[in-house]
Amino acid sequence: MNRYFNRNRIRTASFAVLATLGLCAGLTANAQEKREWGKWDKWGDIGYGLYLNPVIPSDYSDLDCIRVGDDYYAITSTFQFSPGMTIIHSKDLVNWRIAGNAVPDLTQIGEALNWTKMDRPARGIWAGTLRYHDGKFYLFFGTPDEGYFMTTAPRPEGPWEPLTCLLAENGWDDCTAMWDENGEACFVGTCFKDNYKTYMFPMTPDGKKIDRSKGVLLNEGSGREANKLIKHGDWYYLVFSEHKNGVGRYVMAKRSKSMKGPYAEEKQLAHASADAHEPNQGGIIEGRDGKWYFLTHHGDGDWSGRIVSLLPVTWIDGWPIIGTLQRDGMGTMTWGGKIPVADNVPQDAPGEKFFLQRSDDFEKRELGPQWQWNYQPRKEFFSLDARPGWLVLNAFRPLEKNKLLKAGNTLTQRSFRQAENEVIVKMDISNMKNGQKAGLCHFSGSHSAIGVVKEGGNLYLEFRHNDRVERGIELHPAFRQKEAGQDVVKTIREPMLIWFRSTWGLDGESHYSYSLDGESFKPFGRPYRLEWGNYRGDRIGIYTFNDDADEGFVSVDYFHYR
């Protein structure tokens, strides 16, 4: 029996090894083959130490990435959403978790990003750069209207210092920064309003001041932006992207033996890969396995946003060629490879695998890092303490009547492009007031929602599409009887619970439904095609507002994203 068991175990292990080797060989052989965009049934970590792109099929745009010891950290732009500038953390560049958000209060940037104005769609926090220097993390970013800002923290999770403004001037984007071996610092930014001129400025060692008067021109024209400074061997590289009509956007680099330049030599590192939606902006980093990688977004976005892929980097004649090497010496899109973990680290080691947070049962005293408000919220109108285990959202008037995207305190997170997506929200609507609306929504350039409205003391279902409303059935509260003493029966009102659901697949068509018992769901409203808009993919959210008065509230028990 034992000999039989051992022989079969060896045979099974041998088959597993052969299957793994075959999968590795097949993946290597097919790395250059195209995948039909958006039709991936598998993505990210597929087991056996392998991955397929995209590694994150969701809107994690404008990336920069660094490695500190055995940890990778990346930042991603957040536009008008608060808290701003999301930071993600990985051990292998493929499996990620959300570490936090670096800018808790967007009013540090300007009042236009507050719930009182809500005047920055497609604006707010754009691309930035993350650096680790002298035991601290430094974050630099730009907004197209207010200028450049920086902050620093001892850990990526924070706490981050209040923002310091480096340049109070509009029309700038895509900054980067670096310190050389002598501790001298520089800052690079692009003035997109002036023919995409890119300048290098001297920066103080603490990263809190730049000398605007001593800017040196490094680049100009062709939409040149997405700046990143890196060092490899004896060379400093300014990595950036440019755009040509009829070609698309692709990655370029200049190099110099000095951080301060001159950056005279220039080379195109990769083709535009238009069929792969132009991977072009991210961070070039050395992996734990000693190889180099490019963590990038796909710049030509769709309803899933500017999603994330991991491409190999091959150093050829001192240049970082991105993706699969072509005969012309440039790279192109690569759809998979081995997960970059050092050989002595088991792929299934405890603590190695991370997952991007999505669902929330609201059991903690603060929201999970996956959540962001549409603009800076009105803080006194939501609570995680008023009803423990529930998120309480108080309604107030929108800036424009019946305009969902002008209603403050809409709580959102990124949607994913997976084969099957299901979001269910459980909500108590028994404390709504006349004029109040609440429910589950999708939005980017346009929006839709399934929800309820209270009018004349009655509650009705409603479906919204770009603020056009279709009314559904009236909802009636449930009652039950309770013995209140000898020969006395009291009828009491139950909490009025409703469940809202949205489901969608790889095609991005959302279908709404609702339930009054949490088990049986009925469809309501029309299918809604998720959209790209304002440089963003679709976001899913929870909302409430009141057109008549600042009153009424709903309580949310959970948000489950399966």
C-alpha positions, 0 to 999 in steps of 0.5 A: 500500500505505501509503495503504491501510494508513493509510486502514484505520488511520484507519478502525479508529481512528475505529471505536474512538473511536466504540465508546468514545464509545458505551460511555461514553454507554451507561454514563452512561445506564445508571449508575442501572440495577440490576445483579443482586447478585453476578452481575457478569461484569465489575468494576473497570477494564473499559478505555476509561477506564471502570469498573464496581462493585464495584471490589474484589469481595472483603472489604476492609471498614471503609474509610477513604481519603485522597489524598497527591499523586497517590497514594491510600491506603486502610485496611481492617479485619482483625479477628483476622487478623495482621498487622493493618490492611491498607493498599492503594494506588492511582493511580486509585481503581479499580486497587489493590495491597496496600502492607502491613499496619500492625500486625505483632504483635497481642499489642500489643493483647492476649493473646486475639489470640495463638495461645495463646488465639485468643479474638477471633472477630469482634473484634480490629481494627475500623474506623479512620482514616488521616491524613497530617499534617506529612509523616507517616502516622497510623493510628487504630483501635479494638477492641471489647474493648481500646479505641483505638490509634494508630501512625505511619509515614513511609510507608504501607509502614512501618515503623510505630511500636509501638502507643500506646493512646489509650483502654483501655476496651471498647465503642468503635468507628469512630474518626476524627481531624483537625488544623485549620489551627492544628495543633490536633487532635481525635479522634472515637469512638463508644461503641456500648455506650452507645446509640451516643453519639459524642464529640469529644475534644481530642488532642495534636498528636502524636496520642498522647493524648486527653483523656477528661474533655473529651469533647463529645457529637456524636451519639447513637442510631440505630446512628450510627457509621462516623465520618469527619471531612473539610473542604471549603471553609470547612466541617468535616463529620462523615460517619457512617452510621445505621440504621433498621429497615425502611430499612437503613443509609445515610450522613449528615453534620453540618457546622460552620464550626469543627472543634470544632463545634458540629455543628448542621446535619445532612443525609442524603446517600444512600439505603440502597440495600438492593438494593445491600447498603447502601454506607455506610462509607468515605472521601470524597476529592477525586480527581486529576481535581478531582472528589469520590468515595466509596470505600465498602464494602457493609455488608450482607455476604455470602460475598464479604464487605463488598466495595468500590465507588466512588461519585461525590460531588456537592456540592449547597448545600455537602453531599456527595451520594453516588451518583446524585442523586435528586429528593429531593436524596439519592443512590443506588447508582451502578454505574459511571463514568469512572476518576478520572485527571487528563486529562493522565495517559494511562490506560495510562501505565506504573506506573498499573495496580495489581493486588491480590496473590494468588498466591505462590511463596514465593521471598522471605524474607517472606510477601507482604502478601496473607497473614494468619495466623488470630491471631498466629502461633507464629513459630518454627513456620514458616519461609521459610529452612529450605527456600529457595523453599518455605514450611515449616509445622511442626505443633503441638497445637491448643487443642482437639483436631481443631478447625481454627479452634482450630489456630494458624498457619493462613495465610489470604487473602481470597477473591474473587467472580469468575466463575471462581476456581481455587486450587492448592496444591502440598505436600510431605507426606513429613515428616508425623508421626502425628496430623498433618493438613494441607491447603487450607481455606475458612472464615468462620462455618463451614469446610471443607477438603481434606487429608491425615492421618497415622495408624499410619504411613499417610497418608489423604485427608480431607474436613472440614466443621465438624470432621466428617471423611470419610476417603478413600483411602490415599496411598502414597509413590513410590519410584525406583531409583538406581545407587549404584556398580558393580553396586549399585542403591539404592531411594530414596524420592521427596518425597511431593507432592500438589496440592490445588485449590478452584474456585468461581464467582459462586454461591460453591459450592466444589469440592475436588479433588486430584492426585498429579502436578500435572496430573490432578485427581480430585474429593474431598469434597462441594461446600461453600457459601462463607459469611458469618460473624463480620462476614467473608466467606470466607477461603481458607487453608493449615493443618497441626496435630497432635493428638498432639504438637508434631511433623511438618511440611509444605512448600508450594512454591506457592499459585496463585490464578488 
